[in-house]
Amino acid sequence: MPDAATLERLVGALNASEAGSVLDTLESPGRVAIEVKPESIVGSLEVMRSAGYQFLASVHGIDYYPNEPRLGVDYEMLSREALDRVALTLRVSIEDPHVPSVTPAWPCANFQEREAFDMFGLIFDGHPDLRRILMPEDYEGYPQRRDFPIGGEPILFTHNEHNVPRWFE
């Protein structure tokens, strides 16, 4: 986690590359996040790369239900030299869940963006192969959203039904 001066320099560099791209900074114990506009994520990650955060550790989706904008994406950046970790976050509405893909510049984001699409319905514009990765292609819905119905089909284990007939009633 960077100190306050380093965080201030990072925010200044992000705003210098694109005015108004930083919306907020969020600090919690052991974690620092910089919230940016969705349309500026590609440029913001390049600024982070030039500032020494050259490892994109993870890309993951978030559902902030019931708050709006509801969906979010976290990009965890790591500086191996400074041993610092900073998250760039963004939020989009469920009605327009479009985010620019960072896969062309960061190939490691390929499967992670596909997983966020599959589980949350986030659409990464410009992704080279945006399709489901965990669920079947014909699956309807997004299972990691907080309003997704919990449950499913009941499972009956009938291997011992001959010992205890009709045990499941």
C-alpha positions as CSV (number, residue, x, y, z in Angstrom):
1,M,0.0,0.0,0.0
2,P,1.6,3.3,-1.1
3,D,2.0,6.2,1.4
4,A,0.0,9.4,1.1
5,A,2.7,11.2,-1.0
6,T,2.9,8.3,-3.5
7,L,-0.9,8.1,-3.8
8,E,-1.0,11.9,-4.4
9,R,1.6,11.6,-7.2
10,L,-0.4,8.7,-8.8
11,V,-3.6,10.7,-8.7
12,G,-1.8,13.7,-10.1
13,A,-0.3,11.7,-13.0
14,L,-3.7,10.1,-13.8
15,N,-5.4,13.5,-13.9
16,A,-2.6,15.0,-15.9
17,S,-3.0,12.3,-18.6
18,E,-6.7,12.9,-18.8
19,A,-8.4,15.7,-16.9
20,G,-11.1,14.6,-14.5
21,S,-10.4,10.9,-15.0
22,V,-10.1,10.3,-11.2
23,L,-13.4,10.4,-9.4
24,D,-12.3,9.3,-5.9
25,T,-9.7,7.7,-3.8
26,L,-10.7,5.0,-1.4
27,E,-8.5,3.9,1.5
28,S,-9.2,1.0,3.9
29,P,-6.8,-1.0,6.1
30,G,-4.3,-2.6,3.8
31,R,-5.9,-1.4,0.6
32,V,-5.9,1.7,-1.6
33,A,-8.2,2.1,-4.6
34,I,-8.5,4.9,-7.1
35,E,-11.9,5.2,-8.8
36,V,-11.6,6.3,-12.4
37,K,-14.1,7.0,-15.2
38,P,-14.9,3.9,-17.2
39,E,-13.9,5.5,-20.5
40,S,-10.4,6.4,-19.2
41,I,-9.4,2.9,-17.8
42,V,-7.1,2.0,-20.7
43,G,-5.1,5.3,-20.4
44,S,-5.1,5.1,-16.6
45,L,-3.6,1.6,-16.7
46,E,-0.8,2.9,-19.0
47,V,-0.1,5.7,-16.6
48,M,0.1,3.2,-13.8
49,R,2.5,1.0,-15.9
50,S,4.8,4.0,-16.5
51,A,4.7,4.8,-12.7
52,G,6.1,1.4,-11.9
53,Y,2.9,-0.7,-11.5
54,Q,3.7,-3.1,-14.3
55,F,1.9,-6.2,-13.1
56,L,-1.8,-6.5,-13.6
57,A,-2.5,-9.0,-10.8
58,S,-6.3,-9.4,-11.3
59,V,-9.4,-8.0,-13.0
60,H,-12.6,-8.8,-11.3
61,G,-16.3,-7.8,-11.3
62,I,-18.3,-6.5,-8.4
63,D,-22.0,-6.0,-7.8
64,Y,-22.8,-3.1,-5.5
65,Y,-26.5,-4.0,-5.3
66,P,-28.7,-2.1,-4.2
67,N,-26.4,1.0,-4.8
68,E,-26.1,2.7,-8.2
69,P,-24.1,2.5,-10.4
70,R,-24.5,-1.1,-9.6
71,L,-21.7,-2.9,-11.4
72,G,-17.9,-2.4,-10.9
73,V,-14.6,-3.6,-12.1
74,D,-11.4,-3.7,-10.0
75,Y,-8.0,-3.8,-11.6
76,E,-5.3,-4.8,-9.1
77,M,-1.9,-3.3,-10.0
78,L,1.3,-4.4,-8.4
79,S,4.7,-2.6,-8.3
80,R,7.4,-5.3,-7.8
81,E,10.0,-2.7,-7.1
82,A,8.1,-0.8,-4.4
83,L,6.1,-3.9,-3.3
84,D,3.0,-1.8,-3.5
85,R,-0.5,-2.7,-4.6
86,V,-3.1,-0.2,-5.9
87,A,-6.5,-0.9,-7.3
88,L,-8.1,1.0,-10.1
89,T,-11.8,0.7,-9.9
90,L,-14.7,1.9,-12.0
91,R,-18.4,1.6,-11.9
92,V,-21.1,1.3,-14.5
93,S,-24.9,1.0,-14.5
94,I,-26.7,-2.2,-15.1
95,E,-28.5,-0.6,-18.0
96,D,-25.2,0.3,-19.8
97,P,-22.6,-2.2,-18.6
98,H,-20.0,-1.3,-21.2
99,V,-16.3,-1.0,-20.3
100,P,-13.3,-0.7,-22.7
101,S,-11.3,-3.9,-22.8
102,V,-7.7,-3.7,-21.6
103,T,-6.8,-7.1,-23.2
104,P,-5.0,-5.6,-26.2
105,A,-2.5,-3.9,-23.9
106,W,-2.6,-6.4,-21.0
107,P,-3.1,-9.9,-22.5
108,C,-3.3,-11.4,-19.0
109,A,-6.8,-9.7,-18.7
110,N,-8.2,-11.9,-21.4
111,F,-9.8,-14.7,-19.3
112,Q,-10.5,-12.4,-16.4
113,E,-12.6,-10.1,-18.5
114,R,-14.4,-13.1,-19.9
115,E,-15.1,-14.3,-16.4
116,A,-16.5,-10.9,-15.4
117,F,-18.7,-10.9,-18.5
118,D,-19.9,-14.4,-17.8
119,M,-20.6,-13.9,-14.1
120,F,-21.8,-10.3,-14.0
121,G,-22.8,-9.3,-17.5
122,L,-20.1,-6.6,-17.9
123,I,-19.4,-6.0,-21.6
124,F,-15.8,-5.3,-22.5
125,D,-15.8,-3.3,-25.7
126,G,-12.9,-4.3,-28.0
127,H,-12.3,-7.7,-26.4
128,P,-11.0,-10.1,-29.0
129,D,-13.1,-13.1,-27.8
130,L,-15.8,-12.0,-25.4
131,R,-17.9,-15.1,-24.8
132,R,-18.8,-17.2,-21.8
133,I,-16.0,-19.0,-20.1
134,L,-17.5,-20.8,-17.1
135,M,-21.2,-21.2,-17.9
136,P,-22.7,-22.9,-21.0
137,E,-23.2,-20.6,-24.0
138,D,-27.0,-20.9,-23.8
139,Y,-27.1,-20.1,-20.1
140,E,-29.4,-17.2,-19.2
141,G,-28.5,-14.8,-16.4
142,Y,-25.4,-13.8,-14.5
143,P,-24.8,-16.0,-11.4
144,Q,-22.6,-13.7,-9.4
145,R,-25.1,-10.8,-9.4
146,R,-26.6,-10.3,-6.0
147,D,-30.2,-10.5,-7.3
148,F,-29.6,-13.8,-9.0
149,P,-32.0,-16.4,-7.5
150,I,-30.3,-18.8,-5.0
151,G,-31.3,-22.4,-5.3
152,G,-31.6,-24.7,-8.2
153,E,-32.8,-28.2,-8.6
154,P,-33.0,-30.4,-5.5
155,I,-30.6,-33.3,-5.6
156,L,-31.9,-36.7,-4.5
157,F,-29.3,-39.3,-3.5
158,T,-31.1,-42.6,-4.2
159,H,-28.2,-45.0,-3.8
160,N,-29.5,-46.3,-0.5
161,E,-33.2,-46.2,-1.3
162,H,-33.5,-50.0,-1.2
163,N,-32.5,-49.9,2.5
164,V,-34.8,-47.0,3.4
165,P,-37.6,-46.9,0.9
166,R,-39.1,-43.4,0.2
167,W,-36.7,-41.8,2.7
168,F,-36.9,-38.5,0.9
169,E,-40.6,-37.9,1.5
